[in-house]
Amino acid sequence: MTSTPMLVVIEEDKHWWFATRTRAILAYLDRHVGPGRGRRVLDVGCGAGNMMHHLAHYGSVVGVDNNPKPLEVARERGLDARQGSGDGLPFGDAEFDLVSLLDTVEHVPAEGQVFAECNRVLRKGGKLLVTAPAFMFLWSKNDVINMHQRRYTVGELRGKLEAHGFSVLRISYNNFFIFPVAALFILLRRGRAEPELASPHFDDEAYQVEMEPASPLVNTVLTWVGKLEVALLKRLALPFGTSIIAIAEKR
């Protein structure tokens, strides 16, 4: 009996973690880019295209990813999604006004080459939006199964962006309010046996995008907590969190 490839795609816009990240991204983009037509936008590590409809508020969006499985889903959705690598983007110089690296660069061993490629394909004054996981002491099995290479501090990410030709316009930690609970949970669970979880990087028969499940009540509460956090993020940089968000400009 042969196995059938399995496809599982969550509704990211309804999950509190993704919804909070999306609100933070849109807050930064609204302030430093602004909605408009005529721009070209590149989503590096687009996966199944779950963020491309949000990025479309800022221009015409092209996605690129090195994993063919989620690209099939993106194309079924009618999105312009192409196969390629973040450290060797299949585009010419100065083609884009905005590039997004949404929880992508931490997967790539040659991270410097990714930042260099983003700089290359951006026009002068173009913007780069980055989200990434924060703090190596929060390293967990989730990082392993998702093939992360590293987690960042704000200072480290700022330094890497500046070293590759960008001026950082704004940078902050996010997932600020959940940080104490998340950190405690990770540290208490460290060293204990954990269940095996499916990963698109390890399972050739399946493409899965999953988060740890949350009950409707917990999801609702954390969604509102995320809304409060983004209201703060619009006004100031948060001092810690489980993730980082940054927007930078090509010098």
Secondary structure, 3 states (H helix, E strand, C coil): CCCCCEEEECCHHHCHHHHHHHHHHHHHHHHHCCCCCCCEEEEECCCCCCCHHHHHHHCEEEEEECCHHHHHHHHHCCCCEEECECCECCCCCCCEEEEEEECCHHHCCCHHHHHHHHHHHEEEEEEEEEEEEECHHHCCHHHHHCCCCCCECHHHHHHHHHHCCEEEEEEEEECCCCHHHHHHHHHHHCCCCCCCCCCCCCCCCEEEECCCCCCHHHHHHHHHHHHHHHHHHCCCCECCCCEEEEEEEEC
